[in-house]
Amino acid sequence: MRTSSIRESDSTGRHTTTYRQLIELNNGVSIIDTPGMREIGMANTELGIDNTFSDIAKLEKQCKFSDCQHDTEPGCAVKAAIESGDLSVDRYILYKSLSSENTKNYAKKKEISKWAKAAKKIKRDSF
């Protein structure tokens, strides 16, 4: 892979590559080179999260309250599984993080859709 030097003025890299590529190293590390992209995020992953964390989804259904936040509510099956060691705290934190990101992405997409509809209506009504 071709590389360039780091700019001294702002300590950032320079765009060198012009195509995407996945580089897999011998030690199991993967590097994704995506020129021009600043961020990679999740899109529409609710089903994937539920499938990957089916154990947690199953536990959530056993909570006393359907809107349980798994924090201080009594009868929380998720909290009980963490306390008993049946569910890893790290796994639960990862699940909550991915679920939260998915919820934020959904809200953002909904907001963009709302503004796009409003812009189309203004355009349609103006001409």
MARVO-212401 format. One record per residue: residue number from 1; residue in three letters; z, y, x of N, C-alpha, C, O in turn. Coordinates in nm, 3 decimals. Layout:
residues N
(NUM ALA (Z Y X) (Z Y X) (Z Y X) (Z Y X))
...
//
This chain:
residues 127
(1 MET (0.000 -0.117 0.085) (0.000 0.000 0.000) (0.000 0.123 0.090) (0.078 0.134 0.185))
(2 ARG (-0.089 0.215 0.057) (-0.097 0.339 0.133) (0.017 0.431 0.093) (0.050 0.440 -0.026))
(3 THR (0.077 0.500 0.188) (0.186 0.594 0.159) (0.158 0.727 0.229) (0.077 0.734 0.321))
(4 SER (0.227 0.830 0.185) (0.217 0.962 0.248) (0.356 1.008 0.285) (0.456 0.948 0.247))
(5 SER (0.360 1.115 0.360) (0.489 1.169 0.405) (0.559 1.242 0.290) (0.501 1.272 0.186))
(6 ILE (0.687 1.268 0.313) (0.769 1.343 0.218) (0.756 1.492 0.251) (0.762 1.531 0.368))
(7 ARG (0.738 1.574 0.149) (0.732 1.719 0.172) (0.869 1.769 0.217) (0.970 1.736 0.156))
(8 GLU (0.872 1.847 0.323) (0.998 1.901 0.374) (1.053 2.011 0.283) (1.174 2.030 0.276))
(9 SER (0.965 2.083 0.215) (1.009 2.197 0.133) (1.097 2.155 0.015) (1.191 2.226 -0.020))
(10 ASP (1.067 2.041 -0.045) (1.146 1.998 -0.161) (1.188 1.851 -0.156) (1.241 1.798 -0.254))
(11 SER (1.163 1.786 -0.045) (1.202 1.647 -0.021) (1.149 1.550 -0.126) (1.215 1.453 -0.162))
(12 THR (1.028 1.578 -0.177) (0.966 1.487 -0.273) (0.840 1.428 -0.212) (0.783 1.482 -0.117))
(13 GLY (0.797 1.318 -0.270) (0.678 1.251 -0.221) (0.550 1.317 -0.270) (0.552 1.404 -0.357))
(14 ARG (0.441 1.274 -0.212) (0.309 1.324 -0.251) (0.235 1.210 -0.321) (0.250 1.093 -0.285))
(15 HIS (0.155 1.246 -0.420) (0.073 1.145 -0.487) (-0.029 1.090 -0.388) (-0.107 1.165 -0.329))
(16 THR (-0.027 0.959 -0.370) (-0.118 0.896 -0.276) (-0.208 0.796 -0.348) (-0.330 0.798 -0.331))
(17 THR (-0.148 0.710 -0.427) (-0.225 0.608 -0.497) (-0.284 0.665 -0.626) (-0.234 0.763 -0.681))
(18 THR (-0.391 0.603 -0.672) (-0.460 0.650 -0.793) (-0.471 0.541 -0.899) (-0.538 0.561 -1.000))
(19 TYR (-0.408 0.429 -0.878) (-0.414 0.318 -0.973) (-0.278 0.251 -0.979) (-0.198 0.259 -0.886))
(20 ARG (-0.252 0.184 -1.093) (-0.123 0.114 -1.109) (-0.127 -0.019 -1.035) (-0.232 -0.083 -1.023))
(21 GLN (-0.010 -0.058 -0.984) (-0.002 -0.190 -0.923) (0.142 -0.241 -0.920) (0.238 -0.164 -0.914))
(22 LEU (0.152 -0.372 -0.925) (0.281 -0.440 -0.916) (0.286 -0.509 -0.782) (0.198 -0.589 -0.750))
(23 ILE (0.387 -0.478 -0.703) (0.402 -0.538 -0.571) (0.526 -0.625 -0.573) (0.636 -0.576 -0.601))
(24 GLU (0.511 -0.752 -0.545) (0.624 -0.844 -0.543) (0.656 -0.878 -0.398) (0.572 -0.929 -0.324))
(25 LEU (0.781 -0.850 -0.358) (0.824 -0.876 -0.222) (0.880 -1.018 -0.210) (0.915 -1.080 -0.310))
(26 ASN (0.887 -1.068 -0.088) (0.935 -1.204 -0.064) (1.079 -1.226 -0.108) (1.118 -1.339 -0.139))
(27 ASN (1.159 -1.120 -0.111) (1.300 -1.135 -0.147) (1.323 -1.129 -0.298) (1.438 -1.127 -0.344))
(28 GLY (1.214 -1.126 -0.376) (1.227 -1.127 -0.521) (1.224 -0.990 -0.585) (1.222 -0.979 -0.708))
(29 VAL (1.223 -0.886 -0.504) (1.218 -0.750 -0.557) (1.076 -0.718 -0.599) (0.980 -0.755 -0.530))
(30 SER (1.061 -0.649 -0.711) (0.930 -0.604 -0.758) (0.927 -0.452 -0.756) (1.023 -0.386 -0.795))
(31 ILE (0.816 -0.398 -0.710) (0.796 -0.254 -0.708) (0.676 -0.225 -0.798) (0.571 -0.288 -0.785))
(32 ILE (0.693 -0.129 -0.888) (0.584 -0.090 -0.975) (0.541 0.049 -0.933) (0.620 0.143 -0.936))
(33 ASP (0.415 0.061 -0.893) (0.360 0.191 -0.854) (0.279 0.242 -0.973) (0.177 0.184 -1.009))
(34 THR (0.326 0.351 -1.033) (0.259 0.409 -1.150) (0.233 0.556 -1.123) (0.313 0.641 -1.162))
(35 PRO (0.122 0.587 -1.058) (0.093 0.726 -1.021) (0.095 0.819 -1.143) (0.035 0.789 -1.247))
(36 GLY (0.164 0.930 -1.128) (0.167 1.030 -1.233) (0.270 1.007 -1.341) (0.294 1.095 -1.424))
(37 MET (0.331 0.890 -1.343) (0.433 0.863 -1.445) (0.570 0.892 -1.388) (0.604 0.844 -1.279))
(38 ARG (0.648 0.969 -1.459) (0.781 1.004 -1.413) (0.886 0.907 -1.467) (0.994 0.892 -1.409))
(39 GLU (0.854 0.841 -1.576) (0.955 0.760 -1.643) (0.888 0.644 -1.716) (0.779 0.658 -1.772))
(40 ILE (0.953 0.532 -1.715) (0.910 0.417 -1.794) (1.022 0.388 -1.891) (1.137 0.377 -1.851))
(41 GLY (0.990 0.376 -2.017) (1.092 0.351 -2.117) (1.052 0.238 -2.209) (0.947 0.175 -2.193))
(42 MET (1.137 0.213 -2.304) (1.113 0.107 -2.401) (1.045 0.166 -2.523) (1.063 0.283 -2.557))
(43 ALA (0.967 0.083 -2.589) (0.903 0.125 -2.713) (0.912 0.012 -2.815) (0.870 -0.100 -2.787))
(44 ASN (0.966 0.041 -2.932) (0.969 -0.053 -3.042) (1.022 -0.190 -2.999) (0.952 -0.291 -3.010))
(45 THR (1.143 -0.194 -2.951) (1.196 -0.316 -2.891) (1.306 -0.383 -2.972) (1.372 -0.474 -2.922))
(46 GLU (1.326 -0.340 -3.095) (1.438 -0.392 -3.174) (1.436 -0.545 -3.183) (1.539 -0.609 -3.164))
(47 LEU (1.319 -0.602 -3.210) (1.310 -0.747 -3.220) (1.340 -0.815 -3.086) (1.408 -0.918 -3.082))
(48 GLY (1.291 -0.757 -2.978) (1.317 -0.812 -2.845) (1.464 -0.809 -2.809) (1.516 -0.903 -2.749))
(49 ILE (1.532 -0.700 -2.847) (1.676 -0.689 -2.820) (1.751 -0.794 -2.900) (1.839 -0.862 -2.848))
(50 ASP (1.716 -0.807 -3.028) (1.782 -0.907 -3.113) (1.760 -1.049 -3.061) (1.851 -1.131 -3.066))
(51 ASN (1.639 -1.078 -3.013) (1.611 -1.211 -2.960) (1.684 -1.236 -2.828) (1.740 -1.344 -2.807))
(52 THR (1.684 -1.137 -2.742) (1.749 -1.153 -2.611) (1.900 -1.163 -2.623) (1.965 -1.237 -2.549))
(53 PHE (1.956 -1.089 -2.717) (2.102 -1.087 -2.735) (2.140 -1.150 -2.869) (2.224 -1.097 -2.941))
(54 SER (2.078 -1.264 -2.900) (2.104 -1.330 -3.029) (2.251 -1.370 -3.044) (2.303 -1.376 -3.155))
(55 ASP (2.317 -1.397 -2.932) (2.459 -1.433 -2.938) (2.542 -1.315 -2.989) (2.635 -1.335 -3.068))
(56 ILE (2.509 -1.196 -2.946) (2.583 -1.077 -2.990) (2.547 -1.045 -3.135) (2.634 -1.007 -3.213))
(57 ALA (2.420 -1.059 -3.170) (2.378 -1.034 -3.309) (2.452 -1.129 -3.404) (2.490 -1.090 -3.514))
(58 LYS (2.470 -1.251 -3.360) (2.542 -1.351 -3.442) (2.690 -1.312 -3.458) (2.747 -1.323 -3.566))
(59 LEU (2.749 -1.265 -3.348) (2.888 -1.221 -3.353) (2.905 -1.100 -3.445) (3.002 -1.092 -3.520))
(60 GLU (2.811 -1.008 -3.438) (2.820 -0.886 -3.521) (2.824 -0.920 -3.670) (2.890 -0.851 -3.748))
(61 LYS (2.755 -1.025 -3.707) (2.754 -1.066 -3.848) (2.888 -1.124 -3.892) (2.916 -1.134 -4.011))
(62 GLN (2.972 -1.161 -3.795) (3.102 -1.219 -3.825) (3.213 -1.114 -3.831) (3.327 -1.146 -3.865))
(63 CYS (3.180 -0.989 -3.799) (3.280 -0.883 -3.805) (3.325 -0.859 -3.948) (3.248 -0.878 -4.042))
(64 LYS (3.449 -0.817 -3.963) (3.506 -0.793 -4.096) (3.431 -0.682 -4.170) (3.411 -0.690 -4.291))
(65 PHE (3.388 -0.579 -4.097) (3.318 -0.466 -4.158) (3.172 -0.466 -4.114) (3.142 -0.484 -3.996))
(66 SER (3.081 -0.444 -4.208) (2.938 -0.446 -4.177) (2.896 -0.330 -4.086) (2.795 -0.339 -4.016))
(67 ASP (2.972 -0.221 -4.088) (2.940 -0.107 -4.002) (3.032 -0.100 -3.879) (3.053 0.007 -3.822))
(68 CYS (3.083 -0.214 -3.839) (3.175 -0.223 -3.725) (3.110 -0.167 -3.598) (2.996 -0.200 -3.565))
(69 GLN (3.183 -0.083 -3.528) (3.136 -0.024 -3.402) (3.189 -0.100 -3.281) (3.159 -0.064 -3.167))
(70 HIS (3.266 -0.205 -3.305) (3.320 -0.293 -3.200) (3.407 -0.214 -3.102) (3.401 -0.234 -2.980))
(71 ASP (3.486 -0.125 -3.158) (3.571 -0.041 -3.075) (3.718 -0.061 -3.113) (3.793 -0.125 -3.039))
(72 THR (3.758 -0.008 -3.227) (3.899 -0.017 -3.268) (3.917 -0.084 -3.403) (4.030 -0.098 -3.451))
(73 GLU (3.808 -0.127 -3.466) (3.818 -0.186 -3.600) (3.887 -0.321 -3.596) (3.865 -0.400 -3.504))
(74 PRO (3.971 -0.348 -3.696) (4.033 -0.481 -3.705) (3.928 -0.584 -3.750) (3.835 -0.551 -3.822))
(75 GLY (3.946 -0.706 -3.707) (3.855 -0.813 -3.748) (3.720 -0.809 -3.680) (3.621 -0.859 -3.734))
(76 CYS (3.714 -0.751 -3.562) (3.588 -0.739 -3.488) (3.564 -0.867 -3.406) (3.640 -0.898 -3.314))
(77 ALA (3.459 -0.940 -3.441) (3.427 -1.066 -3.373) (3.376 -1.041 -3.231) (3.400 -1.122 -3.141))
(78 VAL (3.306 -0.930 -3.209) (3.253 -0.898 -3.075) (3.368 -0.870 -2.980) (3.372 -0.922 -2.869))
(79 LYS (3.462 -0.785 -3.024) (3.578 -0.752 -2.940) (3.660 -0.878 -2.910) (3.707 -0.897 -2.797))
(80 ALA (3.675 -0.964 -3.010) (3.750 -1.089 -2.990) (3.680 -1.178 -2.888) (3.746 -1.242 -2.806))
(81 ALA (3.546 -1.184 -2.892) (3.471 -1.267 -2.797) (3.483 -1.212 -2.655) (3.490 -1.289 -2.559))
(82 ILE (3.487 -1.080 -2.642) (3.505 -1.020 -2.509) (3.645 -1.051 -2.457) (3.662 -1.089 -2.341))
(83 GLU (3.745 -1.034 -2.544) (3.884 -1.058 -2.503) (3.909 -1.204 -2.467) (3.990 -1.233 -2.379))
(84 SER (3.842 -1.297 -2.535) (3.861 -1.440 -2.507) (3.778 -1.487 -2.387) (3.797 -1.598 -2.338))
(85 GLY (3.685 -1.401 -2.340) (3.600 -1.439 -2.228) (3.472 -1.510 -2.270) (3.393 -1.550 -2.185))
(86 ASP (3.451 -1.525 -2.401) (3.329 -1.591 -2.449) (3.206 -1.500 -2.434) (3.093 -1.548 -2.431))
(87 LEU (3.230 -1.370 -2.426) (3.121 -1.273 -2.410) (3.155 -1.183 -2.291) (3.262 -1.124 -2.285))
(88 SER (3.062 -1.175 -2.199) (3.080 -1.092 -2.079) (3.075 -0.943 -2.116) (2.990 -0.900 -2.193))
(89 VAL (3.167 -0.868 -2.060) (3.170 -0.723 -2.083) (3.039 -0.662 -2.034) (2.983 -0.575 -2.102))
(90 ASP (2.990 -0.705 -1.919) (2.865 -0.651 -1.863) (2.747 -0.676 -1.957) (2.662 -0.589 -1.976))
(91 ARG (2.742 -0.795 -2.014) (2.634 -0.828 -2.107) (2.641 -0.739 -2.231) (2.539 -0.691 -2.279))
(92 TYR (2.761 -0.717 -2.281) (2.778 -0.633 -2.399) (2.740 -0.488 -2.369) (2.677 -0.422 -2.451))
(93 ILE (2.778 -0.439 -2.253) (2.744 -0.301 -2.214) (2.593 -0.285 -2.204) (2.538 -0.184 -2.248))
(94 LEU (2.525 -0.384 -2.146) (2.379 -0.380 -2.137) (2.317 -0.379 -2.277) (2.224 -0.303 -2.304))
(95 TYR (2.368 -0.463 -2.364) (2.320 -0.468 -2.503) (2.336 -0.332 -2.571) (2.243 -0.282 -2.634))
(96 LYS (2.454 -0.271 -2.558) (2.479 -0.141 -2.621) (2.388 -0.033 -2.562) (2.338 0.052 -2.635))
(97 SER (2.366 -0.038 -2.433) (2.280 0.059 -2.368) (2.136 0.048 -2.418) (2.073 0.149 -2.451))
(98 LEU (2.083 -0.073 -2.423) (1.946 -0.093 -2.470) (1.932 -0.059 -2.618) (1.832 0.000 -2.659))
(99 SER (2.031 -0.095 -2.697) (2.029 -0.063 -2.840) (2.033 0.087 -2.862) (1.962 0.140 -2.948))
(100 SER (2.114 0.156 -2.784) (2.125 0.301 -2.795) (1.993 0.368 -2.757) (1.948 0.460 -2.826))
(101 GLU (1.932 0.322 -2.649) (1.804 0.378 -2.607) (1.698 0.355 -2.714) (1.618 0.444 -2.743))
(102 ASN (1.698 0.236 -2.774) (1.602 0.205 -2.879) (1.622 0.295 -3.000) (1.525 0.343 -3.060))
(103 THR (1.747 0.318 -3.037) (1.777 0.406 -3.152) (1.730 0.548 -3.125) (1.672 0.612 -3.212))
(104 LYS (1.756 0.598 -3.005) (1.712 0.734 -2.969) (1.560 0.745 -2.970) (1.505 0.844 -3.017))
(105 ASN (1.492 0.642 -2.917) (1.346 0.643 -2.915) (1.289 0.643 -3.057) (1.191 0.712 -3.085))
(106 TYR (1.350 0.567 -3.145) (1.306 0.561 -3.285) (1.322 0.698 -3.351) (1.232 0.744 -3.421))
(107 ALA (1.435 0.762 -3.329) (1.461 0.894 -3.387) (1.361 0.997 -3.333) (1.311 1.081 -3.408))
(108 LYS (1.333 0.989 -3.203) (1.239 1.082 -3.142) (1.099 1.062 -3.200) (1.028 1.159 -3.230))
(109 LYS (1.059 0.936 -3.216) (0.928 0.904 -3.272) (0.917 0.955 -3.416) (0.813 1.007 -3.456))
(110 LYS (1.024 0.940 -3.492) (1.027 0.986 -3.630) (1.013 1.138 -3.636) (0.941 1.191 -3.721))
(111 GLU (1.083 1.207 -3.547) (1.077 1.353 -3.541) (0.937 1.401 -3.505) (0.885 1.495 -3.566))
(112 ILE (0.874 1.337 -3.408) (0.738 1.373 -3.368) (0.642 1.351 -3.485) (0.553 1.433 -3.510))
(113 SER (0.659 1.240 -3.555) (0.575 1.209 -3.670) (0.589 1.316 -3.778) (0.490 1.358 -3.840))
(114 LYS (0.712 1.361 -3.800) (0.738 1.465 -3.900) (0.663 1.593 -3.864) (0.601 1.655 -3.950))
(115 TRP (0.670 1.633 -3.736) (0.603 1.755 -3.693) (0.451 1.740 -3.697) (0.380 1.835 -3.728))
(116 ALA (0.402 1.622 -3.665) (0.257 1.597 -3.669) (0.206 1.609 -3.813) (0.100 1.667 -3.836))
(117 LYS (0.281 1.555 -3.909) (0.243 1.566 -4.050) (0.243 1.712 -4.094) (0.152 1.755 -4.166))
(118 ALA (0.344 1.787 -4.052) (0.352 1.928 -4.088) (0.233 2.005 -4.030) (0.176 2.091 -4.097))
(119 ALA (0.197 1.976 -3.906) (0.084 2.043 -3.841) (-0.047 2.011 -3.912) (-0.131 2.099 -3.931))
(120 LYS (-0.065 1.885 -3.953) (-0.187 1.845 -4.027) (-0.195 1.918 -4.160) (-0.303 1.962 -4.201))
(121 LYS (-0.081 1.931 -4.227) (-0.078 2.000 -4.357) (-0.114 2.147 -4.340) (-0.192 2.202 -4.418))
(122 ILE (-0.058 2.211 -4.237) (-0.089 2.352 -4.211) (-0.238 2.368 -4.182) (-0.302 2.460 -4.231))
(123 LYS (-0.290 2.278 -4.100) (-0.432 2.284 -4.064) (-0.519 2.265 -4.189) (-0.616 2.338 -4.209))
(124 ARG (-0.484 2.167 -4.270) (-0.560 2.137 -4.391) (-0.555 2.254 -4.489) (-0.656 2.291 -4.548))
(125 ASP (-0.437 2.312 -4.506) (-0.420 2.422 -4.602) (-0.480 2.554 -4.552) (-0.507 2.643 -4.632))
(126 SER (-0.501 2.565 -4.422) (-0.553 2.689 -4.366) (-0.705 2.698 -4.372) (-0.761 2.807 -4.360))
(127 PHE (-0.771 2.588 -4.392) (-0.918 2.590 -4.388) (-0.979 2.552 -4.517) (-1.102 2.549 -4.529))
//
